[in-house]
């Protein structure tokens, strides 16, 4: 797998001779953790199809797909994904693995809440600080939903800092400021030297399914093959191997059953 910068996307296909290249736009959570690199490399080794990946917030990922700039998306925003599919823009679509979000914060502060909205209300009562992405990512959408359920307009408060950036950088800012943050588990585990701990809040609202979609306008078979492979036995084995290699664990990204539509 090769990491592609946004400005270079249009040049990749012409620069790679006759070999097929699948351009994948994935959420920054997957790219920042390094997880998707291992999975993409396994696909390339098994099929001979090169994979180039760009990491962007989910809203930008789907905008790139709508403009025809990428071949495959891997995102974690069910409502936006359903809209993309309803518009007839996906030729293959499947939930490929699931992760979870954690509410992380400084180790010297304990939360007494037993669900995510309660934790957010508690953070608001203590006036944070809280660091959020507000970048159109799946993480930002989940965070906004929890604030609404909590009945708090977190981003409007003085103690709320918006980075507008990816998960890795947002975690670093939260660590530097001893702040709370909603983080995707994989990136939280892989971001080094964090002065933050998982608060241990368990809530169904923190479940985090990832969906892969191949863009319908793409006539090559490689993109659909990649989506199908992710839910095949080979793909699930790769996901499990990537967990062990990147996180020394087997349950950070859980592979989904082999179903496509």
C-alpha positions in Angstrom: 0.0 0.0 0.0 1.1 3.5 -0.7 -0.1 6.6 1.0 -1.4 9.1 -1.5 -1.6 12.9 -0.9 -4.8 14.5 -2.2 -3.1 16.6 -4.8 -1.5 13.5 -6.3 -4.6 11.4 -6.8 -5.2 12.4 -10.4 -1.6 11.5 -11.3 -1.4 8.0 -9.7 -3.2 6.0 -12.5 -1.1 7.5 -15.3 2.1 7.1 -13.3 1.7 3.4 -12.6 2.0 2.0 -16.1 -0.4 -0.9 -16.9 -0.9 -2.2 -13.3 -4.3 -1.6 -11.8 -4.4 0.7 -8.9 -7.4 1.0 -6.5 -7.7 4.5 -4.9 -9.2 4.2 -1.4 -10.3 7.2 0.6 -10.6 6.1 4.3 -11.4 7.9 7.5 -8.4 9.3 9.3 -9.0 6.9 12.2 -7.9 4.0 10.0 -5.0 5.8 8.5 -3.7 7.4 11.7 -3.6 4.0 13.5 -1.8 2.3 10.6 -4.3 -0.5 10.6 -5.5 0.0 7.0 -1.9 -0.2 5.7 -1.6 -3.8 6.8 -4.9 -4.8 5.3 -4.3 -3.1 2.0 -0.8 -4.7 1.7 -2.3 -8.1 2.2 -4.9 -7.5 -0.5 -2.1 -6.4 -2.9 0.0 -9.4 -2.1 -2.8 -11.8 -2.8 -4.2 -10.1 -5.9 -1.4 -8.1 -7.5 -3.6 -5.0 -7.4 -2.0 -2.0 -5.9 -3.9 0.1 -3.3 -3.3 3.7 -2.7 -4.9 5.2 0.4 -5.8 8.8 1.4 -7.0 9.7 4.9 -9.7 12.3 5.2 -12.8 13.0 7.3 -15.8 11.0 6.3 -17.6 14.0 4.7 -14.6 14.7 2.5 -14.2 11.0 1.7 -17.7 10.8 0.3 -17.3 14.2 -1.5 -14.3 12.7 -3.2 -16.3 9.7 -4.2 -19.2 11.8 -5.5 -16.7 13.7 -7.7 -15.2 10.5 -9.1 -11.8 11.2 -7.5 -11.5 7.8 -5.7 -12.6 4.2 -6.3 -13.5 3.0 -2.8 -14.5 4.6 0.5 -14.2 3.2 4.0 -16.1 5.4 6.4 -18.0 5.2 9.7 -21.1 7.5 9.3 -24.2 5.3 8.7 -26.5 8.1 7.8 -24.1 9.6 5.2 -23.4 6.2 3.8 -27.1 5.4 3.5 -27.6 8.6 1.5 -24.6 7.8 -0.8 -26.2 4.3 -1.5 -29.7 5.7 -1.9 -28.3 8.0 -4.6 -27.2 4.9 -6.5 -23.5 5.7 -6.2 -22.2 2.4 -4.8 -21.8 -0.7 -6.8 -20.6 -2.8 -3.8 -21.3 -2.0 -0.2 -20.5 -3.9 3.0 -19.9 -3.4 6.7 -16.3 -4.7 6.9 -15.4 -4.3 10.5 -16.4 -2.6 13.8 -14.5 -0.8 16.4 -15.7 1.4 19.3 -15.2 4.9 20.6 -13.7 5.7 24.0 -14.2 8.8 26.1 -10.6 9.6 27.2 -9.4 12.1 29.7 -6.7 13.1 32.2 -5.8 10.2 34.6 -6.4 12.3 37.7 -10.1 12.9 36.9 -12.7 10.2 37.5 -16.2 10.3 35.9 -19.1 8.8 37.8 -21.4 8.5 34.8 -22.5 5.1 33.4 -23.3 6.2 29.8 -21.9 8.6 27.2 -24.5 11.4 27.6 -24.1 11.3 31.3 -20.3 11.5 30.9 -20.6 14.5 28.6 -23.0 16.3 31.1 -20.4 15.6 33.9 -17.6 17.0 31.7 -19.8 20.1 31.1 -20.5 20.6 34.8 -16.7 20.6 35.5 -16.2 22.9 32.5 -14.1 20.5 30.6 -11.7 21.1 29.0 -12.9 19.1 26.0 -11.2 18.8 22.5 -13.3 17.9 19.5 -12.6 17.5 15.8 -15.6 19.3 14.2 -14.3 18.3 10.8 -17.2 16.3 9.3 -15.7 13.0 10.4 -17.7 10.1 11.6 -16.2 10.7 15.0 -17.4 14.3 15.0 -20.9 13.2 14.0 -21.1 10.8 16.9 -19.7 13.4 19.3 -22.4 15.9 18.2 -25.1 13.3 18.7 -24.0 12.6 22.2 -23.9 16.3 23.1 -27.5 16.6 21.8 -28.6 13.7 23.8 -26.9 15.2 26.9 -28.7 18.4 26.3 -25.5 20.4 26.2 -24.2 22.6 23.4 -20.6 21.6 24.1 -18.9 23.3 21.1 -20.3 26.7 22.1 -18.6 26.7 25.5 -15.4 28.5 26.4 -13.9 25.2 27.6 -14.4 23.5 24.3 -11.5 23.5 21.7 -12.1 22.5 18.1 -9.1 21.3 16.1 -10.8 20.8 12.7 -8.2 18.0 12.2 -7.8 14.3 12.2 -8.0 11.9 15.1 -4.2 11.6 15.8 -3.6 15.3 16.0 -6.8 15.9 18.0 -5.6 13.2 20.6 -2.2 14.9 20.8 -3.9 18.3 21.5 -6.2 16.8 24.2 -3.2 15.1 25.8 -1.2 18.4 25.9 -4.1 20.2 27.4 -5.1 17.5 29.9 -8.6 17.6 28.2 -11.3 15.1 27.6 -11.9 13.8 24.0 -14.0 11.3 22.1 -11.6 9.0 20.4 -11.7 6.0 18.1 -10.2 3.1 19.9 -7.6 2.1 17.2 -6.1 5.6 17.0 -6.2 6.0 20.8 -4.2 2.8 21.2 -1.7 3.6 18.5 -1.0 7.3 19.3 2.2 7.3 21.4 2.9 9.1 24.7 -0.6 10.2 25.5 -1.2 11.6 28.9 -4.8 10.4 28.7 -6.7 7.3 29.9 -9.9 5.5 28.8 -12.6 6.5 31.3 -14.2 3.1 30.9 -17.6 4.3 29.8 -19.5 1.5 28.0 -22.5 2.5 25.9 -24.0 1.2 22.7 -23.7 4.8 21.3 -20.0 4.2 21.2 -20.2 1.3 18.8 -18.4 2.2 15.6 -19.1 0.2 12.4 -17.0 0.8 9.3 -18.5 0.4 5.8 -16.7 0.0 2.5 -18.3 1.1 -0.8 -17.0 0.9 -4.3 -18.0 3.8 -6.5 -20.5 2.8 -9.1 -19.1 5.0 -11.9 -15.8 3.1 -11.8 -15.7 0.5 -14.6 -12.7 -1.4 -13.4 -13.3 -4.5 -11.4 -10.5 -3.9 -8.8 -12.5 -1.6 -6.5 -15.5 -4.0 -6.2 -13.0 -6.9 -5.7 -11.4 -5.0 -2.8 -14.8 -4.5 -1.1 -15.7 -8.2 -1.6 -12.3 -9.3 -0.4 -12.7 -7.4 2.9 -15.6 -9.6 3.9 -14.1 -12.8 2.5 -12.3 -15.4 4.6 -9.0 -14.0 3.4 -10.0 -10.4 4.3 -11.2 -11.4 7.7 -7.9 -13.2 8.3 -6.1 -10.1 7.3 -8.1 -7.9 9.6 -7.3 -10.3 12.5 -3.6 -10.3 11.6 -3.6 -6.5 11.4 -5.0 -6.3 14.9 -2.2 -8.5 16.2 0.5 -6.6 14.3 -0.6 -3.1 15.0 -2.2 -3.4 18.5 -1.0 -6.7 19.8 -4.6 -7.5 20.3 -7.4 -9.4 18.6 -10.4 -7.2 19.4 -9.8 -3.6 18.3 -11.3 -4.0 14.8 -13.7 -6.9 14.7 -14.3 -8.4 11.2 -17.8 -8.5 9.9 -19.6 -11.5 8.3 -19.1 -12.0 4.6 -22.1 -10.1 3.2 -22.1 -7.6 0.3 -24.9 -5.8 -1.5 
